[in-house]
Amino acid sequence: MKTDTVAARGSGAVRRALETELRAARARGVEQPSVVDVGGGSGGWAVPFASAGCLVTVVEPNPNALATLRRRAEEEGVSHRITVIADDSDALAAHVPAGSADLVLAHGLLEVVDDPAVVLAALAAAVAPGGAVSVLVANRNAAVLHRALAGRIAEAQRLLDSEDGVIPGERDTMLRRFDSAGLTGLLVAAGLEVTLLRGDRVISDVVAGEVRDDELAEFELAAAAVPALRDVAGRLHAMARRA
């Protein structure tokens, strides 16, 4: 499975974790695993999953993103495997039956929703027994470190002191950023057991000079599981199951 969006670059460890879940679903006898991509955007994950034989439901309110998704799905010949729901993430329960999804994705979602706890509860309800929830979020420690390295020490200090990992009053596309403990706590509170917590884009956002793609990918895969490097990676990736 290959994704080609900017958001997916450097995500070799993420893709491997998701592919492992697909294999596990098929080992349970599920011929066409059911995947729900909440906030799935233009199909960076949905189209590859559908191409791999999954039945994918995308919940996304942005009409422009959905138009791109439909076009990509048609070009790849997988439109019949993708169901599009033009709605917000908090309406998930109205569209996806409880316990029906082998894999639920929330990538780049919890940073922008009004109430992450409510959304996570809906994700936990949607996943089937034996299935998994995949959460990918912006890492507050990385935001602090990157600004400090850029010489923006005052901003880095404000981010460090901020409860939500954002600077009040600053124009920001995110409402919050997470650290490992905060993300784990939210998942557990939603009734989920965290089975994997790794970093994503450990150095991809800050590496200087010319670096070969294969070298960078190999390093990212190795670094993803190292706790000290995970905690300063650009994003945090968690896999969780219903407890």
C-alpha positions as CSV (number, residue, x, y, z in Angstrom):
1,M,0.0,0.0,0.0
2,K,1.4,3.4,-1.0
3,T,0.1,6.9,-0.1
4,D,1.2,9.9,-2.0
5,T,0.1,12.9,0.0
6,V,2.4,15.4,1.8
7,A,0.8,14.2,5.1
8,A,1.9,10.6,4.4
9,R,5.6,11.4,3.6
10,G,7.9,9.8,6.2
11,S,5.1,7.5,7.4
12,G,6.7,4.2,6.7
13,A,6.2,3.0,10.3
14,V,2.6,4.2,10.2
15,R,1.9,2.3,6.9
16,R,3.5,-0.9,8.3
17,A,1.3,-0.7,11.4
18,L,-1.8,-0.3,9.3
19,E,-0.9,-3.1,7.0
20,T,-0.4,-5.3,10.0
21,E,-4.0,-4.6,11.0
22,L,-5.3,-5.5,7.6
23,R,-3.4,-8.8,7.7
24,A,-4.8,-9.5,11.2
25,A,-8.4,-8.8,10.0
26,R,-7.9,-11.2,7.1
27,A,-6.5,-13.8,9.4
28,R,-9.8,-13.5,11.4
29,G,-11.6,-14.4,8.2
30,V,-12.6,-10.9,7.0
31,E,-12.2,-11.0,3.2
32,Q,-12.7,-7.3,2.7
33,P,-11.7,-5.4,5.9
34,S,-13.9,-2.5,6.8
35,V,-12.0,0.8,7.2
36,V,-13.5,4.0,8.5
37,D,-11.4,7.1,7.8
38,V,-12.7,10.0,9.9
39,G,-11.6,13.3,8.6
40,G,-10.2,11.4,5.6
41,G,-9.8,14.5,3.4
42,S,-8.9,13.9,-0.2
43,G,-8.3,10.1,0.2
44,G,-4.6,9.9,0.9
45,W,-5.3,6.8,2.9
46,A,-8.7,5.8,1.6
47,V,-7.8,5.2,-2.0
48,P,-4.8,3.0,-1.2
49,F,-6.9,1.0,1.3
50,A,-9.6,0.5,-1.3
51,S,-7.0,-0.5,-3.9
52,A,-5.8,-3.1,-1.4
53,G,-9.3,-4.6,-1.3
54,C,-10.8,-2.9,1.7
55,L,-14.3,-1.4,2.0
56,V,-13.7,2.2,3.1
57,T,-16.0,4.8,4.6
58,V,-14.7,8.3,4.6
59,V,-16.3,10.9,6.9
60,E,-15.3,14.4,5.8
61,P,-17.2,17.7,5.7
62,N,-15.0,19.6,3.2
63,P,-16.6,19.5,-0.2
64,N,-13.4,20.4,-2.0
65,A,-11.5,17.5,-0.4
66,L,-14.4,15.1,-1.2
67,A,-14.3,16.2,-4.9
68,T,-10.7,15.3,-5.0
69,L,-11.3,12.0,-3.3
70,R,-14.0,11.0,-5.7
71,R,-11.8,11.9,-8.7
72,R,-8.9,9.9,-7.4
73,A,-11.1,7.0,-6.6
74,E,-12.5,7.0,-10.1
75,E,-9.0,7.2,-11.6
76,E,-7.9,4.2,-9.6
77,G,-11.1,2.3,-10.3
78,V,-12.1,1.9,-6.7
79,S,-15.1,4.1,-6.4
80,H,-17.3,1.1,-5.7
81,R,-15.3,0.3,-2.6
82,I,-15.5,3.8,-1.0
83,T,-18.5,5.3,0.7
84,V,-18.4,9.0,1.2
85,I,-20.2,10.7,4.1
86,A,-20.2,14.5,3.9
87,D,-20.5,15.2,7.6
88,D,-18.5,16.2,10.7
89,S,-16.7,13.7,12.9
90,D,-19.1,14.1,15.8
91,A,-21.8,12.6,13.6
92,L,-19.9,9.3,13.2
93,A,-22.3,7.3,15.2
94,A,-25.2,8.3,13.0
95,H,-23.5,6.8,9.9
96,V,-21.3,3.9,11.1
97,P,-22.8,1.1,13.1
98,A,-21.2,0.3,16.4
99,G,-18.7,-2.4,16.4
100,S,-18.5,-2.6,12.6
101,A,-15.1,-1.4,11.6
102,D,-11.9,-3.5,11.5
103,L,-9.8,-0.3,11.4
104,V,-10.7,3.2,12.3
105,L,-8.4,6.1,11.3
106,A,-8.2,9.5,12.9
107,H,-5.2,11.1,11.3
108,G,-4.7,14.8,11.8
109,L,-8.2,15.0,13.4
110,L,-8.0,15.4,17.2
111,E,-6.0,18.6,16.8
112,V,-8.9,20.4,15.1
113,V,-12.2,19.0,16.6
114,D,-14.1,20.9,19.3
115,D,-14.0,18.0,21.8
116,P,-11.4,15.2,21.3
117,A,-12.9,13.1,24.1
118,V,-16.3,13.0,22.4
119,V,-14.7,12.0,19.0
120,L,-12.5,9.3,20.6
121,A,-15.6,7.8,22.3
122,A,-17.3,7.6,18.9
123,L,-14.2,6.0,17.3
124,A,-14.0,3.4,20.2
125,A,-17.7,2.6,19.6
126,A,-17.2,2.1,15.9
127,V,-14.4,-0.4,16.1
128,A,-15.1,-4.1,15.9
129,P,-13.8,-6.6,18.5
130,G,-10.2,-7.4,17.5
131,G,-10.0,-4.3,15.4
132,A,-8.0,-1.2,16.1
133,V,-8.1,2.6,16.2
134,S,-5.2,4.5,14.5
135,V,-4.6,8.0,15.8
136,L,-2.0,10.4,14.3
137,V,-1.5,13.8,16.0
138,A,0.8,16.7,16.0
139,N,3.4,16.5,18.8
140,R,3.6,19.6,21.0
141,N,7.3,18.8,22.0
142,A,8.3,19.0,18.3
143,A,6.6,22.4,17.9
144,V,8.5,23.7,20.9
145,L,11.8,22.3,19.8
146,H,11.5,23.5,16.2
147,R,10.8,27.1,17.3
148,A,13.6,27.0,19.8
149,L,16.1,25.8,17.1
150,A,14.9,28.5,14.8
151,G,15.9,31.1,17.5
152,R,12.2,31.9,18.4
153,I,12.8,31.3,22.1
154,A,10.0,33.4,23.4
155,E,7.5,31.5,21.2
156,A,9.0,28.2,22.2
157,Q,8.6,29.1,25.9
158,R,4.9,30.1,25.4
159,L,4.2,26.8,23.6
160,L,6.0,24.9,26.4
161,D,3.8,26.7,29.0
162,S,0.6,26.3,27.1
163,E,-1.8,23.6,28.3
164,D,-3.0,22.8,24.8
165,G,0.4,23.3,23.0
166,V,-0.8,26.4,21.1
167,I,-0.1,30.1,21.6
168,P,-3.2,32.0,22.5
169,G,-4.1,34.6,19.9
170,E,-1.7,33.3,17.3
171,R,-3.0,32.3,14.0
172,D,-2.8,28.5,14.0
173,T,-4.6,25.8,12.1
174,M,-4.7,23.6,15.2
175,L,-6.6,24.0,18.4
176,R,-4.2,21.8,20.3
177,R,-1.1,19.6,20.1
178,F,-0.4,16.5,22.2
179,D,2.4,14.8,24.0
180,S,2.7,11.1,24.7
181,A,1.1,11.1,28.1
182,G,-1.7,13.4,27.1
183,L,-2.6,11.3,24.0
184,T,-2.4,8.0,26.0
185,G,-4.6,9.5,28.7
186,L,-7.3,10.4,26.2
187,L,-7.3,7.0,24.6
188,V,-7.5,5.2,27.9
189,A,-10.4,7.5,29.0
190,A,-12.3,6.5,25.9
191,G,-12.1,2.9,26.9
192,L,-9.2,2.0,24.6
193,E,-6.0,0.1,25.4
194,V,-2.9,1.6,23.7
195,T,-0.9,-1.2,22.0
196,L,1.5,0.9,20.1
197,L,2.9,4.4,20.5
198,R,5.5,5.6,18.1
199,G,6.9,8.8,16.6
200,D,6.3,9.8,13.0
201,R,8.6,12.3,11.0
202,V,11.3,12.2,13.7
203,I,13.7,14.3,11.5
204,S,11.9,14.7,8.2
205,D,10.7,18.2,9.1
206,V,14.1,19.5,10.2
207,V,16.8,17.6,8.4
208,A,19.2,19.8,6.6
209,G,21.1,19.2,3.4
210,E,20.7,16.5,0.8
211,V,19.5,13.2,2.1
212,R,18.7,10.2,0.1
213,D,15.1,9.1,0.3
214,D,15.9,5.5,1.2
215,E,18.3,6.6,3.9
216,L,15.8,8.9,5.4
217,A,13.0,6.3,5.3
218,E,15.3,3.7,6.9
219,F,16.2,6.0,9.7
220,E,12.6,7.1,10.3
221,L,11.6,3.4,10.6
222,A,14.3,2.7,13.2
223,A,13.8,6.0,15.1
224,A,10.0,5.7,15.4
225,A,10.1,3.2,18.2
226,V,12.9,4.9,20.3
227,P,11.0,6.7,23.1
228,A,13.4,9.6,23.4
229,L,13.2,10.3,19.6
230,R,9.4,9.5,19.5
231,D,8.8,12.2,22.0
232,V,10.3,14.9,19.7
233,A,8.9,13.6,16.4
234,G,6.7,15.8,14.4
235,R,3.7,13.6,15.0
236,L,2.7,10.8,17.4
237,H,1.1,7.6,16.1
238,A,-0.9,5.4,18.4
239,M,-2.7,2.2,17.8
240,A,-5.4,1.2,20.3
241,R,-8.1,-1.5,20.9
242,R,-11.2,-1.6,22.9
243,A,-10.2,-2.6,26.4
